[in-house]
C-alpha cells in the first residue's frame, strides 16, 4: 500500500477488507485520470480552451444542486422549486 493510500485509510478510519483489490483499484484510478488528462490535452489547443470546455462539463453538475436546494443565503428557507402558497 502506498503512502497516499495509507493516509487516505488512516484519515477516514475505514477498514479495507481486501488490500490488494484496494491497491489495484487505486492504481487503475490513477492511470485512468492521467490518461483522461492527456487525452484532453491532445483535444484542446491551450489552457483557456480547456477551462472553457471543463466549465461546460461541470455546469450541469453544479446546476442540479442549485436548482433543488431548499435554502440559499438571503432566502426564506422555502423550497425554490414550488410556487409560494398565497394566504
C-alpha positions as CSV (number, residue, x, y, z in Angstrom):
1,X,0.0,0.0,0.0
2,X,1.4,3.4,-1.0
3,X,1.8,6.3,1.4
4,X,-1.2,8.2,-0.1
5,X,-3.5,5.2,0.2
6,X,-2.3,4.6,3.7
7,X,-3.0,8.2,4.5
8,X,-6.5,8.0,3.0
9,X,-7.3,4.9,5.0
10,X,-5.9,6.5,8.2
11,X,-7.8,9.7,7.8
12,X,-11.2,8.1,7.0
13,X,-10.8,5.4,9.6
14,X,-12.3,2.8,7.2
15,X,-11.3,-0.8,7.2
16,X,-10.0,-2.2,3.9
17,X,-11.4,-5.7,3.5
18,X,-9.2,-6.6,0.5
19,X,-6.0,-4.6,0.4
20,X,-4.7,-6.0,-2.9
21,X,-8.0,-5.1,-4.6
22,X,-7.9,-1.6,-3.0
23,X,-4.4,-1.0,-4.3
24,X,-5.3,-2.3,-7.8
25,X,-8.4,0.0,-7.9
26,X,-6.4,3.0,-6.7
27,X,-3.7,2.3,-9.3
28,X,-6.4,1.9,-12.0
29,X,-8.0,5.2,-11.0
30,X,-4.6,7.0,-11.1
31,X,-3.8,5.6,-14.6
32,X,-7.3,6.5,-15.8
33,X,-7.2,10.1,-14.6
34,X,-3.7,10.6,-16.1
35,X,-4.9,9.2,-19.4
36,X,-8.0,11.3,-19.4
37,X,-5.9,14.4,-18.7
38,X,-3.5,13.6,-21.5
39,X,-6.4,13.0,-23.9
40,X,-7.9,16.4,-23.0
41,X,-4.5,17.9,-23.6
42,X,-4.5,16.5,-27.1
43,X,-8.0,17.6,-27.9
44,X,-7.7,21.3,-27.0
45,X,-5.2,23.9,-28.2
46,X,-4.5,25.8,-24.9
47,X,-5.3,26.0,-21.3
48,X,-8.0,28.7,-21.8
49,X,-9.9,26.4,-24.2
50,X,-9.6,23.5,-21.7
51,X,-11.0,25.7,-18.9
52,X,-13.9,26.7,-21.1
53,X,-14.8,23.1,-22.1
54,X,-14.4,22.0,-18.5
55,X,-16.8,24.7,-17.4
56,X,-19.4,23.3,-19.9
57,X,-18.9,19.8,-18.4
58,X,-19.2,21.0,-14.8
59,X,-22.2,23.3,-15.3
60,X,-24.9,20.6,-15.2
61,X,-23.3,19.1,-12.1
62,X,-23.4,22.4,-10.3
63,X,-26.8,23.4,-11.7
64,X,-28.6,20.4,-10.2
65,X,-27.9,21.2,-6.6
66,X,-28.5,24.9,-7.1
67,X,-31.9,24.2,-8.7
68,X,-33.1,21.9,-6.0
69,X,-31.6,23.4,-2.9
70,X,-34.0,24.2,-0.1
71,X,-32.4,27.4,1.2
72,X,-29.9,29.8,-0.1
73,X,-28.3,32.8,1.6
74,X,-30.9,35.6,1.9
75,X,-33.9,33.3,1.2
76,X,-36.8,32.5,3.5
77,X,-35.9,28.8,3.5
78,X,-38.8,27.8,1.3
79,X,-38.2,25.3,-1.5
80,X,-37.4,27.2,-4.6
81,X,-39.0,24.7,-6.9
82,X,-42.5,25.3,-5.8
83,X,-44.5,28.5,-6.0
84,X,-45.2,30.1,-2.7
85,X,-48.7,29.5,-1.2
86,X,-50.9,32.5,-1.1
87,X,-52.7,33.1,2.2
